[in-house]
Amino acid sequence: MTVVGSKFTDTWPVAWIQLGATDKGSKLKYSTKLAPISVAEIFDPIQWATTDRTGTVEFALASYTLANLNRAFNTGTLTTVSGSGTTLLTKLSPPTPGNELRAMIGFESTDGTLRSIAYQAVQGGDLEMDFMRAPDNTTIPCTFNFEVPVSGNPVDFWAAGGARTGS
């Protein structure tokens, strides 16, 4: 990553696919559950131990395409049935359970000062799509759940410049 003038100035590698606009932005959740460690002689816990940690990123894709729907299904099979160009007919078949493809999910703030990457995530939310009249539009809701990749760290965060680092 390259930072100049307190902003990221590099571009994401070509392998990254932009998913496009979202309906209302994205929501990153990271939850840690703790349990008390107690001893007989003391009423209060002597320590709190981490027992569970989960992370997700949620968004609703505003671009309703088979390519985005395929990503929401964790990469199934897109098959050309017939035709080409304006006569093209394409079919999407979701993957069979257990054959879902994991994805890396990256985020960069619009001002170019914050980035995050979830290194391995699988979409596990409900795909409930409402087809309504204008001005509403149909979106593809996604909830990508973080998994522990080989590197051992599910997510990392970066700040460009000192203002986003804080004190």
Rosetta blueprint (number, residue, H / E / L):
1 M L
2 T L
3 V E
4 V E
5 G L
6 S L
7 K E
8 F E
9 T L
10 D L
11 T L
12 W L
13 P L
14 V L
15 A L
16 W L
17 I L
18 Q L
19 L L
20 G L
21 A L
22 T E
23 D E
24 K E
25 G E
26 S E
27 K E
28 L E
29 K E
30 Y E
31 S E
32 T E
33 K E
34 L E
35 A E
36 P E
37 I E
38 S E
39 V E
40 A L
41 E L
42 I E
43 F E
44 D E
45 P E
46 I E
47 Q E
48 W E
49 A E
50 T E
51 T E
52 D E
53 R E
54 T E
55 G E
56 T E
57 V E
58 E E
59 F E
60 A E
61 L E
62 A L
63 S L
64 Y L
65 T L
66 L H
67 A H
68 N H
69 L H
70 N H
71 R H
72 A H
73 F L
74 N L
75 T L
76 G L
77 T E
78 L E
79 T E
80 T E
81 V E
82 S E
83 G L
84 S L
85 G H
86 T H
87 T H
88 L L
89 L E
90 T E
91 K E
92 L E
93 S E
94 P L
95 P L
96 T L
97 P L
98 G L
99 N L
100 E L
101 L L
102 R L
103 A E
104 M E
105 I E
106 G E
107 F E
108 E E
109 S L
110 T L
111 D L
112 G L
113 T L
114 L E
115 R E
116 S E
117 I E
118 A E
119 Y E
120 Q E
121 A E
122 V E
123 Q E
124 G L
125 G L
126 D L
127 L L
128 E L
129 M L
130 D L
131 F L
132 M L
133 R L
134 A L
135 P L
136 D L
137 N L
138 T L
139 T L
140 I E
141 P E
142 C E
143 T E
144 F E
145 N E
146 F E
147 E L
148 V L
149 P L
150 V L
151 S L
152 G L
153 N L
154 P L
155 V E
156 D E
157 F E
158 W E
159 A E
160 A L
161 G L
162 G L
163 A L
164 R L
165 T L
166 G L
167 S L
